[in-house]
Amino acid sequence: MKKLLLIILLSCYFGTFSSASLANTILVLGDSISAAYRIPVESGWVSLLQERLDEHRPGHYTVVNASISGDTTAGALNRLPPLLEKHRPDQVIVELGGNDGLRGLPLKGMRDNLQAIIDLSRQQGADVVLVSIDLPTSYGSHFNQRFTQVYDELEESNKLPRVSLGFKLLNDRNLIQEDGIHPTEEAQPLLLDVVWPLIAPGVEREG
């Protein structure tokens, strides 16, 4: 009887340990596009991501939204080390660069910062997903092309999965807020649908 009880206790212990070890943490390092700017936080695409993951694998995924409206690549790079130390993410979604472009900051600095973010995340053992955005056409085609090229080069040189949450995706005026830049609440499910295949491939199969 005692031996049977011991087996049951050990099974429960190791079963709990195994479940915990299977948990995945996803860190979203972004700016206002991921910080639910001027919309309810629970309606943002990052919150919707947690909901969808919970539907497929309850308790298996934890999404940490470390996005700050107005953040630049330099600001996010400074914030990243303690975030990696605290959360130990399995995956880091990098959605940054928009504020660098809007402020006319040097694109080389933006590229170097993003590369450092990628390197730090990978050194921690996390997979990285790159999310790019577009600048308004008022910034001029030449600058916009150079801006987009930063993401192109990072994607190619680092062999990264990448999606764009730019204006080509949100071509319906009802999907953009009055400022002409930020997605509306109605646009958030669309953003999630675009990012989803790269964030959690196989989740639906696992569920």
N, C-alpha and C positions, 0 to 999 in steps of 0.2 A: 504493500500500500504506500509506504514512504517512498519507495523507488518510483512508483507511478506518479506520485505527486511531484517529485523532483523533475521528472521528465516533462510534465505539464508546465511547470514553472519555467524551466529552461526554454521550452518551445515558445511560450508567451514572450519571454525576454528577447530571444533572438528574432522572433517574428516582428516584434516592435522595432528592434534595431534595424532589421532589413528594410522595413517600410520607411523608416526615417532616412536611411542611407539612399533610398531611391528618390527622395524629394529633390526637386530642381528649383533653383532660385534664378529668376530672370531680373536683371538690373536694367532699368531704362534710364539712360543718361541723355537728357534732352533739354530743349528750351520750351517756349510757349506752345509749340505745336503738340508737345506731349504733356504739357502741364495743364491742359484744359483751360486755356486762356478765355476768360469771360463767359464760361459756361460751367454748369455744375460739374464738380470733380468726378462724381460718379457716372457722368455721361461721357467723359473723355475716353479715347480709344484705349488708353492703358488700363483703366478700370474695366472696360469692356473685355479686354484681354484676360484679366483675372477671372471674370465671370465665365468666359467661354472655356478656359482651362478647367475651371471647377466643374463645369458641366460634363466634360469628357473624363477627367481624372480628379475627382474630389480629393482635396488635401494633398495632392501630389506636387503642385506647383505653387510657388510664392513669387508674386511680381512686386518688385520694389521700384516705385516711381521716384527717381532722384532728379526729376526735371524741374528747372526753374525758369520762369518767364524772363526773357531778356538776357539769359546767360550766353556767354561767348565760349568759343573753344578753349580759350585760356582759362576762364573761370571754371569750366567743367574739369579741365585737366588738374587744376589745383584741388578740386573737391574729390577727385577720383580715388586717390590712395586710401583714405580712411573708409570710403564706401566699400572698396574691395576687401579691406581688412575686416570690416564689420559683417558684411553679408556673404562673402565668399561665393559670388554668383557662378553659376554654370554657364550663363549666357549674358552678354552685355549688348544691349541695343543702343547704338550711338546715333542720335538724331540731333545733330549740331551743325553750326556753320551759318545758319540764316542770319543771326545777328552780326556776325563778322561781315557778311556781305552787305547787309543793310547799313552798317556804319562805315563801310568803305575801308575796313581794316586790311592790312597786307595779306594777300592770298597765300603767300609763302608761309606766313606765320600760322594761318588757319590750317594749311596742309601739315605743317610740322606738329601742331598741337593734336590734330586728329591722329596722326601717325603715332604720337606718344601715347595717346589714349588706347589705341589698338594694341600697341606693344605691352603696355601695363596690364591690360585686360588678359591678354594671352599668357603673359608671364604668371598670372594668377591661376591659369588653367581654364579660363573662360573662352567659349566661342564668341565671336563678334559678328553682329549684323549691322551693316551700314545703311542708314536711312538718309537720303538726300532730299533737298527741297529746291524750289526755283525762286529766283528773285523777280520782282516786278519788271515788266518790260521797260519801264521808265529809266532803269539803270543802264540801258543800252545793250545792244546785242554783243558787242565786243567784250565788255566786262562780264556779262552773263555767261558767255561761252567759256571764258577763263575760269569763272566760278564753278561751272558744271564740270570742267575738266579736272578740277581738284578731286572730285568724287570719282571720276572715271579712272584717274591714275591710282588712287587708293584702292579702288575695287580690283584693278588689274594686278598691281604690285603685291597686294596682300592676299589675293585669291579669296575675296570676301563675298558673301551673299549680300545683295543690295536691292533696295526698292526705293522708289521716289514717291514722295507725298506732295508733289508740286502742283502747279496750276493746270497742267495737262490732265491730271486726275480729277481735279475739282473744277471742271469746265462749266458747271451750272452755277449761275450767280447766287442762287439760294444756298449754295454750299460754302460761300465765303462771307465773312462778317463785313460790316460796313467799312472797316479799315482797309479792305482790299487785300488782306494778307492771311488772316487767321481763319481756319475752318470753323464752320458753325456746328452747333450741336447735332444737326441732321447729318453732317458729314462724317461724324465719328465712326459709325459702323462701316462706312466705306473705307476709311483709313485702316481699320482693323482687318477688313477683308483682304486688303492689299499686303499688309505686313504678315498676316497669319501664316501663310505657307512657309515663310523663312524662319519664323520664330519657333514653331513647334511642329516640324515635319514628323509625321508618324504618330502624332498624338491621337488622331482619330482612329488610326489602326490599333493603337494600344488600348483605347477605350472600348 
